[in-house]
Amino acid sequence: MIGGVLRGARRILANLKPIKVPDGPARSFRDLWPGDAARGARLLRGEFEVMGTVRPLRPQEAEGGPGDWGGGGGSPTWRAAAHGFAWLRDLRALGTDAARLRGRALTADWLALASHEALAEAPEVAGARISAWLGHWDFLAATAEDGFRKQLMQRLAQDARGVVAGLPAEAAHRGALVALKGGMAAAVALEEETWLARCVRFLPQELERQFNPDGGHVERSPGAQLQALQDLIEIRNLLHGAGIEAPPQLAGTLDRAAPALRLLRHADGGLASFNGTREEQAAIIDLVLTQGQSRGRAPSHLPETGFQRLTASRTLVIVDCGAPPAARRDAAPGGLPRGADRHAHAGTLAFEMSVGRDRLIVNCGAAPAAEGEWRDALRATAAHSTLVLADTNSSELKPEGLGRRVEQVEADRQEANGAQWLEASHDGWVRQFGLRHRRRLYLSESGDDLRGEDVLEAERDVSVPGFAVRFHLHPAVVASLQQDEQGVLLRLPSGVGWRLRVKGARVAIEESIYLAAEPRRSQQVALYAEPGANSLQWAIVRVSMGQPGGAEAEEE
């Protein structure tokens, strides 16, 4: 409360001080990251896509109709992305005059119609916009009319003054890092040495707040890990270009954050689908790791962030073994959540499995920019490859993050002769049902045998409601139920076969959906526990598909 009052007072005082606004940035900037030409083409058609959610975004002049800035439609996450202007890199990727003119038209409309929306003035949104405008200055404004450039610089200076005065930002998630980065970029562009000194002073404490000692980002999201690593690289380059010595904490954080990102990748180069993450393009992840200048290998686990990586031969299993991140119940202007749990899913102890470049077991993905009902359907426990008790989420889903939640997760890992054992438990259902979920995993040294046991342990004298264990399949996997209905044959695109077998449960193949990339229909294998049971055992074993009798030739 006191901090918020002080920030408000600093912003008021900052606005009273005059600032000299130049005609353009004092030094040239260049956004480091490639855009998506397909998304740029959609923008030319008047459609803006944010993490799978598409809504209209047109300037007033398009097709002679009204623009879309003034409508205020879409979720806060979608609108924040629109106000943040990172979409300029998608238009730039097209490399056409039409794309440049569309970027200017949308920006001019924003300045006229939407620049005073409360969400647009939130520090994390303003910081993103500052970085985008400066990073695309040559594309957007260098050859534009004087009036447009002047308007742009005036608004950039206004935004920057508020962002820098409000440091440290209140958000407990990556948005605070984005605000700090934007403040730095503006300080360099406007040659405001006191602003830059203030930003550099707050950088070490922000790095400590944003990253765990193991290098994992506090949001516990592979997608946030990637974006936060991009932020660190941009900050490093900004300071180097300005001739400012970076605090030593920056290099240390970069050295830890890059290997942490490697842990969260599958062999196809994309990211695992946990906590609001979509796959992302492998080429972009490779570029970020290259720019990060870190050659550290993927660790086997992130003890503070709570992810485990089991690998043997070509088989990879990534498991979520961490409690959800910190929450805050207040919201920033425009309804943006402040807590690090803003995109958190109820997927504790879920795992993903891939074999070579083929994904086998997945989570359903995410649509963090969608409206609430669809967004929360993908955040639910049932949308993850884990146990679901009484159709109840292990953590309660709220618009701003999580309500009732998993508070304690314990994990123990053992290895011997190349084989790996992982045992983990969480307390998400203890308060409501008096039951703790414990999951045991074993991966053989050959990588051809993954075995698991899911147990509900009673914390008090209670009966066990019905429960199911779900394995969501990648859309490229072909599943067929075996005649005894105790197993499922799984065929990968490579032709390799795996069989999922179970004890103590009924097996069913059901519909699912995969939104880690483009929306695609998929299937899931559901194991329904027998009435009164408190555990079930399962195994996913590689089988031969090429010999007479097919998979049955290796039946146990």
N, C-alpha and C positions, 0 to 999 in steps of 0.2 A: 504493500500500500504506500509506504513512505517513498520507496524507490520510484513508483509511478508518478507521485507528486513531484519529486525532484526532476524526473525526466521531462515532465510537462513544463516545469519552470525553466529548465535549460532551453527547451525549444522556443519558449516565448522570448527569452533573452536573446537567443541566437537570431530570431527574426527581426529584432530591433536593430541589429548591427548591419550596416550597409556592406554590400559585397560587390566587387567589381567583376562583371561578367564579360569575358572576352567573346569575340565573334566565333571562336572555335576552340577545341581542346589545345592546350599548350604543347602536347606531344601526341604522336600518332598511336593509335591502339589497333589491335587486331584480335578479334575473337578467335580463340585457338581451335574451336571444335567444328567439325563438319556438320552441315545441316542435312536434312532429309528432303530430297527433291520431291518425293511423292507427297509429303505433307505440304511443301511449298505449292505444288500444283493444286492441292485442295484449297489452300488459301486464295489462290487466284479464282477458284470457283465459288468463293464465299463460305468455305467450311473450315473451321479451326478444330484440329484434333489434339486432345490432351490425354495421353495415356489410355487410348482406346475410346474416349468419349468425344463425340463430334457434335458441334453446335454451329449455327450460322455466325459468321463474323465478316461483315461487308462494310465498306465505306459508303457514305451517302451517294456518291456519284455512280456506284456500281448499278448497272441496269436501270438507272434513273430512279431508283427507289430509296427509301430511308436507310440510314446506317443502322448497325446493330449495337453500337456502344451504349446507347442510352437506355437499353431495355433492362439491364441488370439481371438477365436470365443466367441460368447455369449454377452449378455448385460453387461454393467459395473457392475450392481448389481450381476449378476450371477458370473462374474469373481472375484469380490471382495469376495464373499462367498467361492469360490474355493481357493483363495489365503489366506483366513483367517483361514482355517484348523479346523473350528468347526466341520466339518464332521468326525473328528477322533472319536468323541463320538458315532457316528452311527456305525462305525466299531468296536469300543470297545463293543457295545451292543451285537454284535454277539458272542463274547467270544471265538473265534477260532484262531488257529495259522494262518490260511489262511487270516483272517482279519488283524491280526497284520502285516503279511508280505506284504499285499497289502498297508497298511498304510506306511510302510517303503519304499516300491517301489515308491509310488506316491511322497513321500517326497524327496527321492533321485533324482527323475526326476525333481522335482520342483527346487531343489538346482542347478541342472545342466542346466536346460532349461528356467526356468521362473522367477527366483529370481530377475532378473534385470528389469522386466517389470515395467513401471512407476506406474501402479496401485498397484502393490504389495508393493511399498514403501510408499504409502499414509499412514499417521499416523494412521487412524482408522483401516486400513487393517493390518498394521504391529502390532498394539496393539492387535488386535484379534488373530493374529498368535502367538504372544508371549504367551498369556494366554492359547491358545490351546496346544502348545507344552509343556509348563510347567505342565498344568493340566493333560496331558496324557503321561508324561515322562516315567512312569513305563510301560505303554502299548507300547509306540512307540520306546523308545530308551534305556531303562535301560539294556536290554540284547543284544543290537545290537553291531556291530563291533566298535572298538575304532575310526576308521576313520569317520564313520557315526556320532557318538556322537560328535566328535570334530567339524566336519562341522556344525552340528546343533547348538552347543553352540557358535561357532564363529559368525554364522549368527544371532542368537538370541541377542548376545551382540551388534552387529552392528545395528540391528533394534532398540534395546532399546536406544542406545546412540542417535540416530536421533529423536526418539519419545520424549524422556525426554528433549532434547535440544530445541525441537519445541514447548514445552508447553508455554502458553495454546494453544491447537489445534484450528485451524481456523474454522473448521466445526461448524455450528450452530445447529446441530442435535446430536443424540445419539452417533455418531461416535467419537465426542470429548471425551465423557465419556469412550468409549472403549479404546481410545488411552491412557488416563490417567490411567485406570486400568492396561493396559499392561505395562506401564512404572513402576507402583508400583510393579507388579509381578516380573519384571526383576530386579528391584532394590533389592528386597528381595533375589531372586535367586542368584544374583551375589555379594551380600553383599556390594552394593554401597550405603553407607549412605547418601551421598550428593544428589544422585538421588532421594532417598526415601523422603528426607526432601523437595526437590523441588516439588515432586508430592503432598505431604501432604499440602504444602503451597497453591497450586492451587486448592485443592479439594473444599473448601467452595465456592469460586466464581463459580466453574463449577456446583456445585449443584444448586446454585441460578440461573444460566443461563439455566440449563436443566429442572428445575421443577418449575411450577407455585405455588403460595401460597396454592392453594387447593390440591396440590399433583399430579396434572396431568402433564404429560410430554409435552414439548413444541411442539412435532410433532403432537399432537392431534390424536394419533393412538393407539388403544387398544394393538396392537402387539408391538409397540415401548414402551408402558407403561410396558408390561410384561418384555421385554428384559432389559429395564433400571432398573427395580426393581431387576432383576437378577444381573446386574452390581453392584448395591449398596450392595447387600448381599455379593458378592465376595470381594468387597473392604473392607467391614467391617471385614470379616473373614481374609483377608490378613493382615490387620493392627493388629488385635487381635493376630494372629499367630506370628507376628514379635515383639510383645510386645510394639507396638506403640499405644498411646492413640489417638483415632479418634477424629476429630473435632466434637463439639456438633451438628453441622448442619447435620451430617450424620444420627444420630439417629432420629432427627426431620423430616428429609426428608423421611426416611423409614416409620415412623409412619403415614405420610400423603399419601405416594405413594401407600401403600397396600390397604387402603380403596378405593382410586380412582380406582384401578384395579378392585375391587369388583363391583363398579358401572357399569363397562363395560362388565360384564359377564351375560350370560343368565343362566336360571335355569338348563340347561343341562351341565353346567360347562364350556362351550366354550365361546369365545369372540365374541362380536358384530363385524360386518364386516364394519368398517369405515377406510378410509385413509390407504390403503395398508395392511389391517389386514386379516389374515385367522383365522379360528376358534381356532386352537391349541388344544392339548389334555388336557382334564380336569385334568388328573392326574398330569401333569406338572405344571399347574396353581396352583393346590392345594399344591404341593410341594413348589413352590415359596412363596406362602402366609404363609406356615408353617415356612419355613426358615426365612422369613421376621419378624417373631415373633410379628406380629401385629394382634390383635383381633378386630380391629375397624370394625364396620359394614359399608356396602355400604351407602354413603351419597345419598341424593335425587338429588343432582346436584353438578356440578363442575363449580362454577361461572366464574373463570378465564379461564379454559380450554374449557368450553362451551359445556358440555353434561348434559342432563336432564334424569332422571329416574322416570317414573311413574309406580307405582305398586298398585294393588288392588287384593286381594285374590290370585289366581294363574296366573293372567295376568301381564305381564311386557312389558313396552314400553320404548325403549332407543332412544333418539332424539339428533341429531347433531345440536346444537344451537350456534356454535362458528364460528368466522371468521378464514380463513386459517392461518397457522403459517407463520413466517417470511421467506422471500425469500432472496436469493443471486444469482447474475447472473454469478459469476465466478465458475470455477470447479476445483476440486483437481486433482492431477496427475491421468491420466488414464480416465478422464471424469467423475469422481464421483461428484455429486452435493454437494454443501456446505450448502444449505439452509435447514431449518427445514421443508420446504414444499416439500422435495425431493420425497415423496410418496403420497402427498396430492391428494385427489379426489375432483371433483366438485360436492359434495353431500350435500351442505348446506341445512339444515332443513329436511334431510332424517330421517326416523325412522325405527326401527326394532321392531317386536312384537312377543312375545312367550307366550304360555299358558302351565304352568307346564314345562315339559321337551321337549315339542314340539314347534319348531319354526314355526311361521305362515307367517309373513311378514318379508322379509330380503332384504339386498342389494346383488348385484351379486357377491361380493367378490373381489379378487385382484390377480394379477400376476405380482408383482413388479420386478421380475427377467426376465420377458419375453421381447421379442423385442418390439420396440415402438408401433406399430399399435395395437397389441393385448393388451398390457399393458394399452394403453390409452382408448381402448374400454371399459374396466372395470372401468376406472377412470371417465368416462363421466357421466353427470347428469342423462342421460337416464338409466344408470345401477343402479340407486338408487331409493328408494321408496319415491319419492318427485315429485314436479311439474317441468315440462320441458316446457320452453317457446320458440316457433318457432324453435324447434330442435337445440337450442343453449345452450351450457354449461354455467352454472352460473359463473364459473371461467374458464379462458382459460388454456388449458393443454399445457405444455411445457416439453421437455425432462428433463430439470433440476428441474422442479417443476410446478409452475403456473405463468402465465403472468397476463393479466387483471384478476381481482379477486374480490370476495366479500370483501368489506372493513369494513362494519358495520353490525353487527347482534344484534338485540335487543330481549330480552326474558323476559317475565313476567309470573310468576307462582303463582297460587292461590290454596288453599285447604280448603275444608269445609265438615265436617261430613264424611270423608273418600273419597269423590269425589275430583278429581284434574283437574284443567284447566291450559293449557299452551298456551300462545300466543307468537309467535316469527316472526320476519321479517328479510329479508336481501336485500341488495342493488345491488346484482350482475348484474341485468339487467337494472339498472337505467340509466347508461351512454349510453347504446346502444339503449334501447327501451323506456326509460322514465318510467319504471314500477318497482314497488317494490313488491316482493312476501311476503305475510303474511299468515301464517298457524296457525290455531286455533285447539287445540285438547282438548277433554274432555274425561276423563275416569271415569266411574261410580264407586261408592263405592263397588259394588259387583264384579267389574272387568269384567262383562258380556257385557259391552256396551262401545265401543270406537267410538267417533264421531269426525269428522273433517270438517273444511272449509278451502279451499285454495282460496285466493283472490289476484288479481293483482291490485295494487293501482297506479293510474297515478300520477307521479310527475310533469307532464306538459301535455299540450293538445295533446294527442296521441291516435291513435286507437290501440286496443288490437289485436295482431296477434293470430293465433291459438295456443292453449296450451293443454297439457295433464298432468294428474296425474297418476303416475305408482305405482303399488303395486307388487313387485316381490315376488313370493311365494317360500317357501322352497320346494325342490324336493319331499318331503314326503307328501305334501298337494295335495289333489285331488280337482280340481275345475270344476264346471259345470255351464254353463250360464243358467239363468232362462228364461222362455218362453217370458216374457215381455222385455227382454234384458235391464232391469234396475237394475239387480242384479246378483250376483254370489254366489253359495253355495260352501263353503269351508269345506272339511272334513279332520280332523287331523288324524294321525296314531292311536291315542287313540280312535277314533270313534266319538269324539266330533265334532259338526258342528257349523260353523259360517257363517253368511250371510253378504256379502258386498252389500249395497244398495247406490244409488247415485241419486242426483237431479241436473238437468242442464247439463247432459253429456250423451254421447253414451258410452256403456260399451262393451269392447271386451276382449277376452282371447287370448293372444299371446304367442309365444315361448319366453323363456328366458334361462339363464344358471346360474349355481351356482358354483363358484370357491372358496368358503371359506374353502373347504376341497378338497376331490377328485372331479375333474370336473364331473358335472352331468347336464343333461338336466332338465329344470324346466319350469314353466309357469309364466306369469305375467298378472295381470288385469290392463288394460289401460282404463282410463276414458277420453274421448275426449270431450272437452268443446264445447257447441253450438256456432255457428258463432256469433261474436260480444260480447259474454259473457265475464265477467271479474272475475267470481267466480264460484265455484261449491261446493256442500256439499255432504258428504258421511258418512256412518256409517258402522261399523263392529260389529255385534251383535251376541251373542251366541244363538243358536237355539237347540231345541230338535230333535234328529235324531231317537229316539226309538219308538215314538208313531205313530198310524195310521195317514197317511198324511205327515209323516216326518217333514221336516222343515216348510212346509206350515202351520202346526198347530199353529205356532207362528207368522204368517204373521201380520205385523202391519196394 
